[in-house]
């Protein structure tokens, strides 16, 4: 029943045939196999009885429950999360083998890169799947995204749908959490991309070294037939691929590499790049997007796509939802909504805005930090905001189970006395205040949530969209 997973003990009928897979006891249907996975918030072993009561025919666990139910097969393994990934791949007929699957890992740029790759190959006439923070797509069909990288059961189920729909490619984000939690195990990758790595998710990985090891683990498991495309300009780019069996290629804006790029000009509506000696106008902005586009170009070439056609189609690609997304007011004020929620991402966006900003333009920055997440980046985010902004407004992001005021305390703790900033806990009010403070032609940056259409307070999601709030504030301003 389990593939590539050593079985420590088996109680019951080893030939039990299961009709489905589940790791949430509430989702179990009669005849399913339930996986008791040890998570960060809950232990699936505590829900074995509930799963059996709902009709589970088999249970995969790391320790046997007492008592065991009659007629149920219990399989004891060392790692039930890994076993779930192995069995999910087998249960759905190894769908990733029927696709050219490309994964990307790194701190920033994952969503933009996979989305642009998806848009690129579809514009070239291929069918493709997408698994990203923003949305999942099976060719043209859209599915709401719940995680950057979903669980192995959902992953393999979606890839089976992609393969059955005739998809040639699948592009997916591979988060560090997913890699450590074995969600990408059992998948056959045609290639992997490394974007960059900066401090993030230390609430989960505890140390930066562990965070690096989590990312590197993805490349350590790539097969010999795959490609590993790494950012040569990142100090850890070479580290990521030092033990991989895949064939290594590099991309760079600063040094010799297999795929080289350079920003020639930057304008408010796009930039002129040189990629491998060819000039290309694109509708995206910023050095960070130049890296994303270079990764897209390199991956497309490594997949065997025609270089000239790739360059032609790249010139038609549009920015990704919530990534440097522009909202303009009637008076010429420009607001930029961006998902930047790490120090490096915020710095990159602000540097890009700085290259476009004129001496007479104010720059008002609205940002916050998420609750129940890495606290070490909070003062860094605040320091970066005040360094670049005419005025910084610190506000609530997704506070989750933390008090918003306490998060703002962490952000402002390291700022020098006399530093110019505002603290407005209510995010909608913070955005309205930024708009009211602006003059015609000024620039606003609202950072941290990007594409998100909700705010998480406690365990509840409330509707909230930075873009909607900006448009409402601009409309109010125009009436006054």
C-alpha positions as CSV (number, residue, x, y, z in Angstrom):
1,X,0.0,0.0,0.0
2,X,2.9,2.4,0.7
3,X,5.6,3.2,-1.7
4,X,9.2,4.1,-0.7
5,X,8.1,4.2,2.9
6,X,9.5,1.6,5.4
7,X,6.6,0.0,7.4
8,X,7.5,-0.6,11.0
9,X,4.3,-2.5,11.9
10,X,1.0,-3.6,10.2
11,X,-2.1,-4.6,12.1
12,X,-5.1,-5.8,10.1
13,X,-5.5,-6.6,6.4
14,X,-2.4,-5.3,4.4
15,X,-4.5,-5.8,1.2
16,X,-7.1,-3.3,2.2
17,X,-8.2,-1.2,-0.7
18,X,-8.9,2.5,0.0
19,X,-11.1,4.8,-1.9
20,X,-9.5,8.1,-1.0
21,X,-6.9,9.8,1.2
22,X,-7.3,12.3,4.0
23,X,-5.3,13.9,6.8
24,X,-8.1,15.9,8.3
25,X,-10.5,13.7,10.2
26,X,-13.4,15.9,9.3
27,X,-12.8,15.2,5.6
28,X,-12.7,11.4,6.0
29,X,-15.3,9.4,3.9
30,X,-16.1,5.7,4.3
31,X,-13.3,3.6,2.8
32,X,-10.6,6.4,3.1
33,X,-7.1,6.1,4.4
34,X,-6.4,8.5,7.2
35,X,-2.9,9.9,7.8
36,X,-2.2,10.9,11.4
37,X,0.3,13.7,10.8
38,X,2.1,15.5,13.6
39,X,1.8,19.2,12.8
40,X,2.9,22.4,14.4
41,X,-0.6,23.2,15.8
42,X,-2.2,19.8,16.2
43,X,-1.3,16.1,16.3
44,X,-3.3,13.9,13.9
45,X,-2.9,11.0,16.3
46,X,-5.4,12.7,18.5
47,X,-8.0,12.4,15.8
48,X,-7.6,8.7,14.8
49,X,-10.8,7.7,16.6
50,X,-12.8,10.4,14.9
51,X,-11.5,9.3,11.5
52,X,-12.4,5.7,12.2
53,X,-15.8,6.7,13.4
54,X,-16.3,8.5,10.0
55,X,-15.5,5.3,8.2
56,X,-11.7,5.2,7.6
57,X,-10.7,1.8,6.3
58,X,-7.0,2.3,7.0
59,X,-4.9,4.5,9.3
60,X,-1.2,5.4,8.7
61,X,0.4,6.6,11.9
62,X,3.7,6.9,13.8
63,X,2.3,5.2,17.0
64,X,-0.7,2.9,17.4
65,X,-3.8,4.2,19.2
66,X,-5.3,2.3,22.0
67,X,-7.6,0.5,21.4
68,X,-7.5,-0.4,17.7
69,X,-10.9,-0.7,16.0
70,X,-11.8,-4.0,14.4
71,X,-11.8,-4.1,10.6
72,X,-9.3,-1.2,10.2
73,X,-5.8,-1.6,8.9
74,X,-3.2,0.2,10.9
75,X,0.2,0.9,9.3
76,X,2.9,2.2,11.6
77,X,5.7,4.2,9.8
78,X,8.6,6.4,10.9
79,X,7.2,9.5,9.2
80,X,3.5,9.7,8.4
81,X,3.9,13.0,6.5
82,X,6.4,11.4,4.2
83,X,4.3,8.3,3.8
84,X,1.3,10.5,2.9
85,X,3.3,12.2,0.1
86,X,4.5,8.8,-1.2
87,X,1.0,7.3,-1.2
88,X,-0.6,10.4,-2.7
89,X,1.7,10.3,-5.6
90,X,1.0,6.6,-6.1
91,X,-2.7,6.9,-5.5
92,X,-3.1,9.5,-8.3
93,X,-0.9,7.6,-10.7
94,X,2.3,9.8,-10.4
95,X,0.8,12.7,-12.4
96,X,3.9,14.9,-12.1
97,X,5.6,12.4,-14.4
98,X,3.1,13.3,-17.1
99,X,4.0,17.1,-16.8
100,X,7.1,19.2,-17.1
101,X,7.0,20.3,-13.5
102,X,9.1,23.3,-12.5
103,X,9.4,24.4,-8.9
104,X,10.8,27.7,-7.5
105,X,12.0,28.3,-4.0
106,X,13.5,31.4,-2.4
107,X,12.3,34.3,-0.1
108,X,11.0,36.7,-2.7
109,X,9.9,36.5,-6.4
110,X,8.4,33.1,-6.3
111,X,4.8,34.1,-7.2
112,X,5.8,36.5,-9.9
113,X,8.2,34.0,-11.5
114,X,5.8,31.0,-11.6
115,X,2.9,33.2,-12.8
116,X,5.0,34.7,-15.6
117,X,6.1,31.3,-16.7
118,X,2.5,30.1,-16.7
119,X,1.5,33.1,-18.8
120,X,4.4,32.7,-21.1
121,X,3.9,29.0,-22.1
122,X,0.1,29.6,-22.5
123,X,0.8,32.5,-24.8
124,X,3.0,30.2,-26.8
125,X,0.1,27.8,-27.3
126,X,0.8,25.2,-24.5
127,X,-1.6,24.1,-21.7
128,X,-0.3,24.6,-18.2
129,X,-1.0,24.4,-14.5
130,X,-0.1,26.9,-11.8
131,X,0.3,26.5,-8.1
132,X,1.0,29.8,-6.4
133,X,0.3,31.9,-3.3
134,X,-2.3,33.9,-5.2
135,X,-4.2,31.2,-7.1
136,X,-4.2,27.6,-8.4
137,X,-4.9,27.1,-12.1
138,X,-5.6,24.0,-14.2
139,X,-5.1,25.3,-17.7
140,X,-7.7,28.2,-17.7
141,X,-9.7,27.0,-14.7
142,X,-9.1,28.9,-11.5
143,X,-9.2,27.5,-8.0
144,X,-8.8,29.5,-4.8
145,X,-5.4,29.2,-3.2
146,X,-5.2,28.1,0.4
147,X,-1.4,27.7,0.9
148,X,1.6,28.7,-1.1
149,X,2.3,25.0,-1.5
150,X,-0.7,22.8,-0.7
151,X,-0.6,19.4,1.0
152,X,0.5,16.3,-1.0
153,X,-3.0,14.9,-1.4
154,X,-4.3,18.1,-2.9
155,X,-1.1,18.7,-4.9
156,X,-1.3,15.3,-6.6
157,X,-5.0,15.5,-7.1
158,X,-4.6,18.8,-8.9
159,X,-1.7,17.5,-11.0
160,X,-3.8,14.5,-12.0
161,X,-6.5,17.0,-13.2
162,X,-3.8,18.9,-15.0
163,X,-2.4,15.8,-16.8
164,X,-5.9,14.6,-17.7
165,X,-6.7,18.1,-19.1
166,X,-3.7,17.8,-21.4
167,X,-1.4,20.2,-19.6
168,X,2.2,20.1,-20.8
169,X,3.7,22.1,-17.9
170,X,3.1,22.9,-14.2
171,X,4.8,25.8,-12.4
172,X,4.7,25.8,-8.6
173,X,6.0,27.7,-5.7
174,X,7.9,25.5,-3.1
175,X,7.8,27.2,0.3
176,X,10.4,26.3,2.9
177,X,7.5,25.0,5.2
178,X,6.4,22.7,2.4
179,X,9.8,21.3,1.7
180,X,10.4,20.5,5.4
181,X,6.9,19.1,5.8
182,X,7.5,16.7,2.9
183,X,4.7,18.3,0.7
184,X,6.9,18.2,-2.4
185,X,8.1,14.6,-1.8
186,X,7.2,12.1,-4.4
187,X,7.0,14.7,-7.2
188,X,9.1,14.4,-10.3
189,X,10.6,17.8,-11.1
190,X,11.9,18.7,-14.6
191,X,13.6,21.7,-13.0
192,X,14.1,23.9,-10.0
193,X,14.7,27.7,-9.7
194,X,16.4,29.5,-6.8
195,X,15.4,33.2,-6.6
196,X,17.1,34.6,-3.4
197,X,17.2,34.2,0.3
198,X,16.8,36.8,3.1
199,X,15.6,36.6,6.7
200,X,12.0,35.3,6.9
201,X,10.0,32.6,8.6
202,X,12.4,32.4,11.6
203,X,9.4,31.9,13.8
204,X,9.2,28.4,12.1
205,X,12.8,27.6,11.2
206,X,14.3,29.3,14.4
207,X,17.6,30.1,12.7
208,X,18.7,31.5,9.3
209,X,21.0,28.5,8.9
210,X,17.9,26.1,9.2
211,X,16.0,28.3,6.8
212,X,18.8,28.0,4.2
213,X,18.9,24.2,4.8
214,X,15.2,24.0,4.1
215,X,15.6,25.7,0.8
216,X,18.7,23.7,-0.2
217,X,16.9,20.4,0.6
218,X,14.7,21.0,-2.5
219,X,17.8,21.1,-4.8
220,X,19.4,18.2,-3.0
221,X,16.5,16.0,-4.1
222,X,16.3,17.0,-7.7
223,X,17.0,14.1,-10.1
224,X,19.9,14.0,-12.5
225,X,17.7,14.7,-15.5
226,X,16.4,17.9,-14.1
227,X,17.9,21.5,-14.3
228,X,18.8,23.6,-11.3
229,X,18.7,27.3,-12.2
230,X,20.3,29.5,-9.5
231,X,20.7,33.2,-8.9
232,X,24.5,33.8,-9.1
233,X,24.1,37.3,-7.6
234,X,22.7,35.9,-4.3
235,X,25.4,34.9,-1.8
236,X,23.7,31.6,-1.2
237,X,23.0,30.9,-4.8
238,X,26.0,28.5,-5.2
239,X,25.3,26.9,-1.8
240,X,21.8,25.9,-2.9
241,X,23.1,23.7,-5.8
242,X,26.4,22.4,-4.4
243,X,25.1,18.9,-3.8
244,X,22.4,18.6,-6.4
245,X,22.4,15.8,-9.0
246,X,20.6,18.2,-11.5
247,X,22.5,20.1,-14.2
248,X,23.3,23.5,-12.8
249,X,22.8,26.8,-14.7
250,X,23.1,30.4,-13.4
251,X,21.5,33.7,-14.1
252,X,22.9,37.2,-13.2
253,X,22.5,40.9,-13.6
254,X,26.0,41.6,-12.3
255,X,28.4,38.8,-13.3
256,X,29.2,36.1,-15.8
257,X,26.5,33.6,-16.0
258,X,24.7,31.2,-18.3
259,X,21.8,33.7,-18.6
260,X,22.8,37.4,-18.3
261,X,20.7,40.5,-18.1
262,X,21.0,44.3,-17.7
263,X,18.5,47.1,-17.1
264,X,19.1,49.7,-19.8
265,X,16.3,52.1,-19.0
266,X,13.5,52.4,-16.5
267,X,10.3,54.4,-17.0
268,X,7.0,54.7,-15.0
269,X,5.3,52.2,-17.4
270,X,8.1,49.7,-17.9
271,X,11.8,49.1,-18.5
272,X,14.2,48.2,-21.3
273,X,16.3,45.1,-20.6
274,X,19.1,43.4,-22.4
275,X,18.8,39.6,-22.1
276,X,21.6,37.5,-23.6
277,X,22.4,40.4,-26.0
278,X,18.8,41.0,-27.1
279,X,17.0,44.2,-26.1
280,X,13.5,43.7,-24.7
281,X,10.8,46.2,-23.5
282,X,8.7,44.8,-20.6
283,X,5.7,46.2,-18.7
284,X,7.2,45.3,-15.3
285,X,9.4,47.6,-13.1
286,X,12.4,47.2,-10.8
287,X,15.6,45.4,-10.4
288,X,13.7,42.6,-8.5
289,X,11.5,42.1,-11.5
290,X,14.5,42.1,-13.8
291,X,15.7,39.1,-11.8
292,X,12.3,37.5,-12.0
293,X,12.2,37.9,-15.8
294,X,15.8,36.6,-16.1
295,X,14.7,33.5,-14.2
296,X,11.7,33.1,-16.5
297,X,13.9,33.4,-19.6
298,X,16.5,31.0,-18.3
299,X,13.9,28.4,-17.2
300,X,12.1,28.6,-20.6
301,X,15.3,28.1,-22.5
302,X,16.2,25.1,-20.2
303,X,12.8,23.6,-21.0
304,X,13.8,23.7,-24.6
305,X,11.5,26.5,-25.8
306,X,12.6,28.7,-28.7
307,X,14.6,31.6,-27.5
308,X,13.4,34.1,-30.0
309,X,9.7,33.2,-29.4
310,X,10.3,33.4,-25.7
311,X,11.7,36.9,-25.9
312,X,8.8,38.0,-28.2
313,X,6.2,36.7,-25.8
314,X,8.0,38.1,-22.7
315,X,7.5,41.6,-24.1
316,X,3.7,41.1,-23.8
317,X,3.7,39.8,-20.2
318,X,1.8,41.9,-17.6
319,X,2.5,42.5,-13.9
320,X,1.2,39.9,-11.4
321,X,-1.8,40.7,-9.2
322,X,-0.7,42.6,-6.0
323,X,2.9,42.9,-7.1
324,X,3.8,46.5,-7.8
325,X,0.2,47.0,-8.7
326,X,-0.7,50.6,-9.5
327,X,-3.8,52.5,-8.4
328,X,-4.1,56.0,-9.7
329,X,-6.2,59.0,-8.5
330,X,-7.8,61.6,-10.7
331,X,-5.4,64.2,-9.3
332,X,-2.3,62.4,-10.5
333,X,-1.4,60.7,-7.2
334,X,-0.1,57.2,-7.7
335,X,-0.5,54.4,-5.2
336,X,1.5,51.2,-5.5
337,X,0.2,48.1,-3.8
338,X,2.8,45.4,-3.2
339,X,3.0,42.1,-1.2
340,X,6.4,43.1,0.2
341,X,6.4,41.6,3.7
342,X,10.1,41.0,4.2
343,X,12.9,43.6,4.7
344,X,14.6,42.7,1.4
345,X,11.3,42.9,-0.5
346,X,10.4,46.2,1.0
347,X,13.8,47.6,0.3
348,X,13.6,46.5,-3.3
349,X,10.2,48.1,-3.9
350,X,11.3,51.3,-2.3
351,X,14.5,51.5,-4.3
352,X,12.5,51.0,-7.5
353,X,10.1,53.8,-6.5
354,X,13.1,56.0,-5.6
355,X,14.5,55.6,-9.2
356,X,11.1,56.8,-10.6
357,X,10.5,59.5,-8.0
358,X,11.1,63.2,-8.7
359,X,12.5,65.6,-6.1
360,X,9.1,67.3,-5.7
361,X,7.2,64.1,-5.0
362,X,6.3,63.0,-1.5
363,X,6.5,59.3,-0.8
364,X,4.2,58.1,1.9
365,X,4.6,54.5,3.0
366,X,2.0,52.4,4.8
367,X,3.2,49.1,6.1
368,X,2.9,46.7,9.0
369,X,4.0,43.2,10.1
370,X,2.0,40.0,10.5
371,X,1.2,38.5,13.9
372,X,2.4,35.1,15.0
373,X,5.3,35.4,12.5
374,X,9.0,36.2,12.6
375,X,9.4,39.1,15.1
376,X,13.1,39.8,14.2
377,X,12.1,41.5,10.9
378,X,9.7,44.0,12.5
379,X,12.3,46.7,13.5
380,X,14.1,46.1,10.1
381,X,10.9,46.8,8.2
382,X,10.2,50.0,10.1
383,X,13.8,51.3,9.7
384,X,13.6,50.7,5.9
385,X,10.3,52.4,5.6
386,X,11.5,55.6,7.4
387,X,14.7,55.6,5.5
388,X,12.9,56.0,2.2
389,X,9.7,57.7,3.0
390,X,8.7,61.3,3.4
391,X,6.3,60.0,6.0
392,X,5.9,56.4,7.2
393,X,2.6,55.1,8.6
394,X,2.8,51.9,10.6
395,X,-0.4,49.9,10.8
396,X,-1.9,46.5,11.3
397,X,-1.3,43.7,8.8
398,X,-2.7,40.3,9.7
399,X,-2.4,40.5,13.5
400,X,-3.7,37.0,14.0
401,X,-3.4,36.2,17.7
402,X,-1.2,39.2,18.6
403,X,-2.3,42.6,19.8
404,X,-1.7,45.0,16.9
405,X,-0.3,47.6,19.2
406,X,2.3,45.1,20.5
407,X,3.4,44.5,16.9
408,X,3.8,48.2,16.3
409,X,5.8,48.5,19.5
410,X,8.2,45.9,18.1
411,X,8.4,47.8,14.8
412,X,9.2,51.2,16.3
413,X,11.4,50.0,19.2
414,X,14.6,50.6,17.4
415,X,13.8,53.9,15.7
416,X,15.7,57.0,16.8
417,X,14.0,59.7,18.8
418,X,12.6,62.3,16.5
419,X,12.1,59.9,13.6
420,X,9.0,61.0,11.6
421,X,6.3,58.4,11.5
422,X,2.7,57.8,12.4
423,X,1.1,54.8,14.2
424,X,-2.4,54.1,13.1
425,X,-3.6,50.6,14.1
426,X,-6.7,50.5,11.8
427,X,-5.4,49.7,8.4
428,X,-8.3,51.3,6.5
429,X,-7.8,54.5,8.5
430,X,-4.0,54.4,7.8
431,X,-4.7,54.2,4.1
432,X,-7.2,57.1,4.3
433,X,-4.7,59.2,6.2
434,X,-2.0,58.5,3.6
435,X,-4.3,59.7,0.9
436,X,-5.4,62.8,2.8
437,X,-1.7,63.7,3.4
438,X,-0.8,63.4,-0.2
439,X,-0.7,66.2,-2.7
440,X,-1.5,65.9,-6.5
441,X,1.3,63.8,-8.1
442,X,2.7,62.3,-5.0
443,X,3.5,58.6,-4.5
444,X,2.0,56.2,-2.0
445,X,3.2,52.7,-1.2
446,X,0.8,50.3,0.7
447,X,2.9,47.2,1.4
448,X,2.5,43.8,3.0
449,X,-0.8,42.4,1.8
450,X,-0.7,42.8,-2.0
451,X,-3.2,40.4,-3.6
452,X,-4.9,39.5,-0.3
453,X,-8.6,40.3,0.0
454,X,-8.8,39.6,3.7
455,X,-7.3,40.5,7.1
456,X,-6.8,37.8,9.7
457,X,-7.7,38.8,13.2
458,X,-7.6,35.9,15.7
459,X,-8.9,32.9,13.8
460,X,-11.2,34.9,11.6
461,X,-10.7,36.3,8.1
462,X,-12.4,39.6,7.5
463,X,-12.8,41.0,4.0
464,X,-10.1,43.7,3.4
465,X,-8.5,44.8,0.1
466,X,-5.8,47.5,0.1
467,X,-6.8,48.4,-3.5
468,X,-10.4,48.8,-2.6
469,X,-9.5,51.0,0.3
470,X,-7.3,53.2,-1.9
471,X,-10.0,53.6,-4.5
472,X,-12.6,54.6,-1.9
473,X,-10.2,57.1,-0.3
474,X,-9.3,58.5,-3.7
475,X,-13.0,58.9,-4.5
476,X,-13.7,60.7,-1.2
477,X,-10.7,63.0,-1.9
478,X,-12.0,63.9,-5.3
479,X,-15.4,64.8,-4.0
480,X,-14.0,67.1,-1.3
